[in-house]
Amino acid sequence: MVALAHSIGIVLPGYLLQGGDWHDPLPWLVSLPLGLAVLPAIILSGIPDYDADATDGKNTLVVKLGIRGALGAATFLPILTIAAALVCRQLPGVAGAHGYSIYLAEPHAAWLIWQLAKYLRYRRAAGRITGLMVPALTFILWFGAIPLIRLW
């Protein structure tokens, strides 16, 4: 829900308020990579709470997947985000939103994946994840702030 709210949930109303039609594929396609980019940070944010959530019987995504599974999902999502952005970039009207920033997002995705792999290799338990949250949260900027600046 957070990924939807922070992607199409923001983009579509703004598009409609500016006179756009909700049937137009543009806001949906621009929002797709943004929503996917938000997911790793959302998943990772549940890791520090894993022990407490599991003890209390909460069915959070991290509890369901386990820490290793959550890290695996968070590792796969930047790849999926880049792939979606590259596909969307080829479509008429969408390329201008992302410009060439997608090519700068690729090394950022690699950095995020490297950080996740390091964490997975050396840390097995829940705990502080500041080192993971910084690349995960800044990864979102390539798909939120850059398109906004380009459309401005």
Backbone bond lengths (Angstrom), bond angles and torsions (degrees), N, CA, C in turn:
res aa  C-N    CA-C-N  psi(-1)  N-CA   C-N-CA  omega(-1)  CA-C   N-CA-C  phi
1 M - - - 1.451 - - 1.527 111.16 -
2 V 1.322 116.02 -37.71 1.467 119.27 -179.47 1.521 109.91 -64.30
3 A 1.320 117.32 -42.95 1.468 120.17 179.81 1.530 111.10 -63.47
4 L 1.323 117.20 -39.55 1.469 119.78 177.47 1.528 111.16 -67.14
5 A 1.325 116.06 -42.26 1.468 119.73 -179.23 1.520 111.72 -65.06
6 H 1.332 116.12 -34.41 1.464 119.70 -177.24 1.524 112.89 -92.70
7 S 1.302 117.27 9.40 1.470 119.88 175.85 1.533 108.50 -128.04
8 I 1.310 117.69 -94.30 1.460 120.13 -177.25 1.522 111.64 -64.08
9 G 1.320 117.69 -28.74 1.463 121.25 178.66 1.514 113.76 -65.06
10 I 1.310 117.02 -20.97 1.466 122.31 176.85 1.532 110.23 -101.95
11 V 1.319 116.17 -44.53 1.469 120.94 -174.16 1.525 111.82 -67.85
12 L 1.332 117.44 -47.04 1.462 120.30 -176.03 1.529 113.01 -62.56
13 P 1.337 120.03 -48.56 1.471 118.49 177.51 1.539 112.63 -59.27
14 G 1.326 116.22 -40.52 1.467 118.95 177.36 1.519 111.27 -62.10
15 Y 1.311 116.10 -41.27 1.463 121.43 178.62 1.527 110.68 -64.15
16 L 1.330 116.35 -43.30 1.468 120.53 179.66 1.528 111.42 -66.79
17 L 1.319 117.77 -39.40 1.466 120.97 179.05 1.532 112.28 -64.88
18 Q 1.314 115.69 -22.05 1.461 119.90 177.78 1.526 112.00 -93.46
19 G 1.314 116.83 10.47 1.457 120.66 174.90 1.514 114.85 96.97
20 G 1.316 117.93 7.17 1.457 120.60 179.05 1.514 111.80 -76.20
21 D 1.331 114.99 165.84 1.457 122.40 179.42 1.526 108.65 -104.57
22 W 1.325 117.25 136.02 1.461 119.46 -176.88 1.526 112.05 -67.71
23 H 1.334 117.52 -15.25 1.460 120.95 176.35 1.524 112.04 -79.05
24 D 1.316 117.20 -16.55 1.466 121.51 -179.36 1.532 109.06 -64.48
25 P 1.323 118.06 130.54 1.466 119.83 -178.51 1.536 113.93 -72.80
26 L 1.321 118.38 -16.37 1.466 120.81 -174.91 1.532 113.81 -55.50
27 P 1.334 120.95 -54.19 1.472 118.00 -178.11 1.532 112.52 -64.59
28 W 1.311 116.70 -32.98 1.460 120.05 179.46 1.528 110.43 -67.33
29 L 1.331 116.46 -43.01 1.464 120.37 -177.83 1.528 112.04 -71.87
30 V 1.321 117.30 -37.24 1.465 120.47 177.33 1.535 109.39 -67.12
31 S 1.315 116.92 -32.85 1.469 121.83 -178.07 1.521 114.05 -77.53
32 L 1.316 117.73 -25.12 1.459 120.47 -176.08 1.534 112.70 -58.01
33 P 1.334 119.70 -55.33 1.466 118.16 178.30 1.534 112.49 -62.68
34 L 1.315 117.68 -33.78 1.460 120.73 178.56 1.528 110.54 -62.86
35 G 1.316 117.40 -46.89 1.461 120.86 178.82 1.525 112.18 -61.89
36 L 1.327 116.28 -40.87 1.464 120.11 177.70 1.521 111.64 -67.07
37 A 1.342 116.94 -35.41 1.469 121.12 179.77 1.522 112.04 -68.67
38 V 1.315 117.31 -28.03 1.465 121.84 179.92 1.538 110.99 -73.97
39 L 1.309 117.18 -32.12 1.465 121.27 -172.76 1.534 115.76 -57.80
40 P 1.353 120.08 -43.62 1.467 117.14 179.72 1.532 112.98 -58.07
41 A 1.316 117.61 -42.44 1.467 120.30 179.74 1.527 110.57 -65.51
42 I 1.308 117.35 -38.14 1.463 120.71 179.50 1.534 110.00 -65.66
43 I 1.305 116.57 -44.72 1.460 120.34 179.32 1.533 110.19 -63.78
44 L 1.321 116.02 -47.45 1.465 120.02 -178.10 1.519 112.56 -62.27
45 S 1.313 117.05 -32.65 1.463 119.69 -177.75 1.531 112.25 -64.93
46 G 1.330 117.40 -16.81 1.450 120.64 177.71 1.520 114.20 -85.73
47 I 1.328 117.82 -11.10 1.467 120.66 -177.05 1.528 112.93 -64.93
48 P 1.338 119.88 -45.68 1.474 117.87 -179.98 1.537 113.38 -61.17
49 D 1.316 117.75 -24.16 1.464 121.81 -178.49 1.524 113.08 -93.68
50 Y 1.314 116.44 2.73 1.462 120.57 -173.02 1.530 112.77 -53.58
51 D 1.324 117.22 -52.87 1.466 119.99 -176.07 1.527 111.76 -60.20
52 A 1.328 116.22 -47.09 1.471 120.07 -179.11 1.527 110.68 -65.95
53 D 1.327 116.95 -42.78 1.463 120.25 -179.72 1.528 111.36 -64.41
54 A 1.333 116.92 -42.17 1.462 120.71 179.68 1.528 110.43 -65.64
55 T 1.329 116.53 -41.23 1.468 120.95 179.52 1.522 111.18 -63.90
56 D 1.344 116.46 -38.78 1.466 120.86 -178.75 1.523 113.05 -83.26
57 G 1.318 117.29 -2.02 1.455 120.61 178.17 1.515 114.47 77.63
58 K 1.329 117.39 20.10 1.463 119.77 177.84 1.529 109.20 -74.23
59 N 1.304 115.91 140.98 1.462 121.27 179.67 1.515 111.50 -98.55
60 T 1.313 116.48 56.04 1.460 119.27 177.12 1.524 109.04 -72.89
61 L 1.307 116.56 164.77 1.462 120.39 -179.86 1.525 110.99 -61.20
62 V 1.326 117.13 -40.70 1.464 120.26 179.85 1.526 110.80 -65.95
63 V 1.311 118.04 -38.56 1.465 120.59 177.23 1.525 109.57 -65.26
64 K 1.323 117.38 -42.44 1.467 120.64 -179.96 1.523 111.95 -65.15
65 L 1.350 116.20 -42.55 1.463 120.25 -177.29 1.520 113.24 -84.85
66 G 1.322 116.74 -23.28 1.457 120.48 -170.14 1.520 108.62 81.58
67 I 1.311 116.28 164.84 1.472 119.35 -177.56 1.520 110.55 -64.29
68 R 1.320 117.19 -44.61 1.478 119.57 -179.86 1.525 111.37 -63.09
69 G 1.319 117.37 -41.47 1.458 121.16 178.50 1.519 112.02 -65.60
70 A 1.330 116.34 -40.13 1.468 120.73 177.96 1.519 110.26 -64.31
71 L 1.332 116.34 -42.43 1.467 119.63 177.39 1.527 110.97 -64.92
72 G 1.324 116.53 -36.45 1.466 120.13 177.03 1.521 111.55 -64.13
73 A 1.328 116.70 -43.90 1.469 120.32 177.65 1.521 110.72 -64.18
74 A 1.324 116.44 -43.05 1.468 120.22 179.56 1.522 111.35 -65.65
75 T 1.323 117.70 -26.41 1.469 121.77 177.46 1.527 111.02 -76.72
76 F 1.312 117.15 -37.93 1.467 121.56 -178.74 1.532 112.05 -72.78
77 L 1.318 117.35 -33.38 1.470 120.86 -173.18 1.532 115.21 -64.09
78 P 1.329 121.36 -38.01 1.474 118.21 175.49 1.533 112.51 -61.62
79 I 1.328 116.22 -35.64 1.470 119.92 177.27 1.525 109.76 -64.63
80 L 1.320 116.47 -45.77 1.460 121.63 178.11 1.530 111.01 -62.84
81 T 1.322 116.49 -38.85 1.472 121.19 179.16 1.523 110.76 -62.17
82 I 1.315 116.66 -47.96 1.469 120.82 179.51 1.523 110.16 -62.20
83 A 1.324 117.08 -43.77 1.469 120.32 179.11 1.523 110.86 -61.29
84 A 1.328 117.52 -44.59 1.469 120.55 179.05 1.520 111.09 -63.53
85 A 1.317 117.18 -41.36 1.468 120.31 179.53 1.523 111.08 -65.28
86 L 1.317 117.37 -39.57 1.469 120.25 178.77 1.525 111.10 -66.16
87 V 1.320 117.38 -39.22 1.465 120.73 177.35 1.520 109.92 -67.12
88 C 1.328 116.55 -48.38 1.468 120.57 -179.03 1.526 111.31 -62.46
89 R 1.323 116.78 -33.89 1.463 121.43 -178.56 1.530 112.05 -63.05
90 Q 1.315 116.96 -24.41 1.465 121.15 -179.11 1.528 112.41 -80.16
91 L 1.319 116.54 -12.90 1.454 120.30 -175.75 1.522 111.24 -85.19
92 P 1.334 117.70 142.50 1.462 120.57 -179.82 1.524 111.90 -57.29
93 G 1.293 116.46 135.23 1.454 122.53 176.52 1.517 114.62 88.30
94 V 1.315 117.97 -20.26 1.466 121.01 -177.47 1.521 110.94 -92.99
95 A 1.342 116.95 -31.74 1.466 120.64 -175.78 1.521 112.02 -55.45
96 G 1.313 117.63 -37.94 1.459 120.56 -178.46 1.513 113.11 -65.94
97 A 1.323 117.31 -26.67 1.464 120.36 -178.70 1.523 111.19 -69.98
98 H 1.315 117.10 -41.80 1.455 120.27 -176.54 1.518 112.76 -94.41
99 G 1.340 116.85 -23.77 1.457 118.79 -178.18 1.516 110.70 54.89
100 Y 1.318 114.81 -142.46 1.456 119.67 179.93 1.523 112.47 -96.69
101 S 1.315 117.33 7.28 1.466 120.02 -178.79 1.528 111.97 -62.70
102 I 1.320 116.96 -23.00 1.458 120.09 179.10 1.521 110.37 -58.81
103 Y 1.325 116.66 -33.07 1.458 119.70 -178.91 1.529 111.67 -74.51
104 L 1.313 117.28 -19.83 1.459 121.28 172.63 1.531 110.78 -86.05
105 A 1.310 115.79 -25.82 1.468 119.95 177.45 1.523 111.37 -71.09
106 E 1.321 117.55 -26.64 1.465 120.52 -179.06 1.531 112.25 -61.39
107 P 1.354 119.52 -49.13 1.472 117.36 176.85 1.525 112.54 -64.66
108 H 1.321 116.89 -31.05 1.460 119.90 177.23 1.529 109.69 -65.27
109 A 1.317 116.64 -41.79 1.470 120.51 177.19 1.528 110.02 -61.10
110 A 1.335 116.33 -41.67 1.468 119.95 178.35 1.532 110.60 -62.49
111 W 1.342 117.12 -40.71 1.467 121.26 177.42 1.531 110.48 -61.96
112 L 1.325 117.00 -45.00 1.463 121.44 179.18 1.530 110.63 -61.80
113 I 1.308 116.77 -45.64 1.464 121.10 179.92 1.533 110.28 -63.14
114 W 1.323 117.51 -39.98 1.469 121.98 178.09 1.527 110.34 -62.64
115 Q 1.341 116.52 -43.61 1.467 120.40 178.42 1.534 110.85 -63.44
116 L 1.309 116.53 -40.71 1.467 120.46 178.44 1.527 111.19 -65.00
117 A 1.324 116.46 -41.47 1.468 120.47 178.90 1.525 110.80 -64.19
118 K 1.330 117.18 -40.88 1.466 120.92 177.02 1.524 110.79 -61.20
119 Y 1.318 116.05 -46.03 1.465 120.38 -179.91 1.524 110.22 -61.56
120 L 1.308 116.08 -44.29 1.459 121.10 -178.70 1.527 111.09 -63.55
121 R 1.304 115.56 -35.48 1.459 120.23 -177.84 1.532 112.75 -74.56
122 Y 1.332 116.43 -39.17 1.464 119.72 -171.95 1.522 114.84 -105.37
123 R 1.314 118.07 -19.38 1.475 121.03 -178.53 1.516 108.79 -119.76
124 R 1.267 117.21 127.28 1.460 120.60 -178.84 1.531 112.27 -110.52
125 A 1.315 117.19 -15.07 1.464 120.49 -174.61 1.523 110.36 -112.33
126 A 1.319 114.45 165.30 1.459 120.50 175.73 1.524 108.41 -66.60
127 G 1.287 116.33 156.22 1.462 121.35 178.59 1.508 110.44 165.71
128 R 1.310 115.40 -164.76 1.468 120.61 -179.40 1.525 110.53 -60.50
129 I 1.319 114.60 138.27 1.463 118.96 -178.82 1.534 111.29 -131.74
130 T 1.323 116.46 29.28 1.464 120.23 -178.86 1.518 111.22 -54.16
131 G 1.325 116.95 -41.37 1.461 121.03 179.77 1.514 113.67 -62.63
132 L 1.323 117.14 -23.05 1.462 121.17 176.81 1.526 111.86 -91.00
133 M 1.311 116.39 -35.02 1.467 120.06 -175.57 1.520 112.08 -68.67
134 V 1.323 118.21 -34.09 1.471 120.07 -179.57 1.526 110.72 -60.63
135 P 1.344 119.98 -54.35 1.467 117.55 178.35 1.525 113.25 -66.91
136 A 1.338 117.65 -31.23 1.472 120.06 -179.72 1.524 111.02 -68.29
137 L 1.323 117.11 -44.23 1.472 120.10 -178.80 1.526 111.95 -72.72
138 T 1.323 117.78 -38.59 1.465 118.91 179.74 1.528 111.72 -72.75
139 F 1.332 118.11 -22.47 1.466 121.39 175.46 1.530 110.89 -60.78
140 I 1.315 116.72 -32.74 1.465 121.92 -179.19 1.527 111.12 -62.18
141 L 1.330 117.01 -32.83 1.471 120.92 -176.13 1.527 113.03 -57.88
142 W 1.328 117.41 -34.13 1.472 120.12 -179.39 1.529 112.11 -61.74
143 F 1.320 116.51 -26.16 1.454 120.57 -174.70 1.524 113.05 -110.18
144 G 1.318 117.15 -6.05 1.460 122.13 177.96 1.519 111.55 -113.28
145 A 1.318 116.56 -62.89 1.465 120.95 -175.40 1.525 112.63 -70.48
146 I 1.324 117.42 -42.24 1.474 119.86 -177.22 1.521 111.54 -64.03
147 P 1.336 120.09 -48.67 1.471 118.82 175.85 1.542 112.52 -60.13
148 L 1.318 116.69 -37.60 1.458 120.46 178.49 1.526 110.77 -62.22
149 I 1.313 116.63 -45.76 1.472 121.18 178.82 1.527 110.39 -63.49
150 R 1.338 116.65 -42.79 1.475 120.44 -179.01 1.527 111.77 -65.28
151 L 1.340 117.03 -36.13 1.455 120.16 179.95 1.528 112.43 -78.29
152 W 1.323 116.28 -20.35 1.449 121.13 -179.41 1.499 108.82 -68.62
